[in-house]
Amino acid sequence: IHSNGIYLLKNASTDEKLKAPLASLKAQNVGFEVCANTLKGKKIAQSDLYEVFDEDIVPSGVAELSHLQQQGYTYIKP
């Protein structure tokens, strides 16, 4: 998660309607990786996010996307 997508996890920390679908995805082993550059740039603390742990933080979301695409993953942006 990078850029304005970070607000999904920030808002979910206090919004029960957002927590439920995220919890469901996590129960299906969906992982969320969070861009450290976004946290720094938007001055958001990791503790302000819904269930984000140290191992979920990547240095750069864009670089991580590129790395995953090289492994065969596809990036789809709605």
C-alpha positions as semicolon CSV with decimal commas, in nm:
position;residue;x (nm);y (nm);z (nm)
1;I;0,000;0,000;0,000
2;H;0,143;0,336;-0,099
3;S;0,037;0,693;-0,161
4;N;-0,325;0,769;-0,074
5;G;-0,403;0,399;-0,040
6;I;-0,250;0,425;0,307
7;Y;-0,571;0,588;0,428
8;L;-0,751;0,254;0,395
9;L;-0,541;0,114;0,678
10;K;-0,542;0,440;0,872
11;N;-0,921;0,471;0,859
12;A;-0,969;0,102;0,935
13;S;-0,798;0,151;1,270
14;T;-1,114;0,331;1,390
15;D;-1,386;0,224;1,144
16;E;-1,548;-0,112;1,215
17;K;-1,698;-0,124;0,862
18;L;-1,348;-0,123;0,716
19;K;-1,200;-0,364;0,969
20;A;-1,429;-0,654;0,877
21;P;-1,334;-0,687;0,509
22;L;-0,964;-0,640;0,589
23;A;-0,982;-0,906;0,860
24;S;-1,152;-1,137;0,611
25;L;-0,876;-1,084;0,357
26;K;-0,607;-1,143;0,620
27;A;-0,784;-1,465;0,721
28;Q;-0,742;-1,576;0,357
29;N;-0,365;-1,511;0,384
30;V;-0,375;-1,185;0,190
31;G;-0,081;-0,973;0,294
32;F;-0,052;-0,596;0,296
33;E;0,290;-0,440;0,250
34;V;0,316;-0,077;0,348
35;C;0,548;0,181;0,192
36;A;0,784;0,341;0,446
37;N;0,828;0,641;0,214
38;T;0,452;0,702;0,223
39;L;0,442;0,682;0,603
40;K;0,727;0,931;0,629
41;G;0,593;1,165;0,359
42;K;0,241;1,173;0,502
43;K;0,367;1,179;0,863
44;I;0,164;0,873;0,961
45;A;0,284;0,646;1,240
46;Q;0,276;0,271;1,193
47;S;0,077;0,252;1,515
48;D;-0,200;0,459;1,350
49;L;-0,265;0,179;1,099
50;Y;-0,488;-0,126;1,129
51;E;-0,278;-0,435;1,210
52;V;0,047;-0,327;1,045
53;F;0,358;-0,488;1,192
54;D;0,729;-0,423;1,136
55;E;0,753;-0,709;0,886
56;D;0,477;-0,547;0,677
57;I;0,683;-0,234;0,606
58;V;0,886;-0,212;0,285
59;P;1,128;0,074;0,212
60;S;0,957;0,176;-0,113
61;G;0,616;0,064;-0,233
62;V;0,693;0,144;-0,596
63;A;1,019;-0,052;-0,586
64;E;0,836;-0,344;-0,422
65;L;0,575;-0,338;-0,701
66;S;0,852;-0,354;-0,960
67;H;1,020;-0,641;-0,774
68;L;0,692;-0,837;-0,759
69;Q;0,620;-0,773;-1,128
70;Q;0,960;-0,919;-1,213
71;Q;0,850;-1,231;-1,024
72;G;0,539;-1,259;-1,244
73;Y;0,282;-1,071;-1,034
74;T;0,052;-0,820;-1,201
75;Y;-0,024;-0,472;-1,068
76;I;-0,382;-0,362;-1,123
77;K;-0,482;-0,012;-1,023
78;P;-0,855;0,061;-1,024
